[in-house]
Amino acid sequence: MRRFFIDPEAIQGREASLTGSDAHHLQHVLRLTPGERVELFDGRGTVYQAAIDHIEPGLTRLTLLSSSDTPPDRLAIHLGQAMLKGKKMDLVVQKCTELGVRSLRPYTSQHTTTPPPGAEKLARWQRIIHESCKQCNQPWPPSCHPPQTFAELLADAADFDLRLICWEEPEAPPLSNIAEQLGAPASVLVLIGPEGGFSREEIDLARQAGFIVIGLGRRILRAETASIVIIALLQYIFNDLY
């Protein structure tokens, strides 16, 4: 069944309206017609079964038939990702959405060579998030925060139960070695650096801000790979895969 994002404000009682690119896709790409059924998700954990009532240019009206609610994951993972070159950030946004991260927090650091994203790139990431949610039946899209500096991100970190920073240097203990010491956090903020990694000064600043420095094993991972790996590891360690 075809799936579309619906703004909660576009729902009135048992009626809903699709406009913009989703309405265009429904009408001109999929060529759906009145009477056919679709799924709608509101980005807040509710998925609706709906039937198409009426189609006109740029607008599709639907009747809501039923709904189901999915609670958010018990473990809220927030990813601080340093800006990466090219389309690597697109991959991180897509895969983090599939894995169910609660928020994505792009930032710049000492070794970042990519400028902060502008409004156009942030809008592109939002489209990737919505498309990934539709493809993977993910009812809770992550929030994508405006870009920050490394210092600003550290200053905002106090609200998280657990703070981790991944470092490729051999002195960083593997996550598996310290997993039993981490308790049962409800929220985790984990930082992944840029292609050039973190400077030792940044690692020291993170420690002062309450971050635990961890490694991801003997293999050197690309930054975009490390983001995917650490999220899956955290979900496994804290029993949040199922």
Secondary structure, DSSP 8 states (H G I E B T S, - for coil): --EEE--GGGEETTEEEEEHHHHHIIIIIS---TT-EEEEE-SSSEEEEEEEEEEETTEEEEEEEEEEE----SSEEEEEEE--STTHHHHHHHHHHHHT-SEEEEEE-TT--S----HHHHHHHHHHHHHHHHHHT-SS--EE---EEHHHHHHTGGGSSEEEEE--STTS-BHHHHGGGS---SEEEEEE--TT---HHHHHHHHHTT-EEEB--SS---HHHHHHHHHHHHHHHTT---
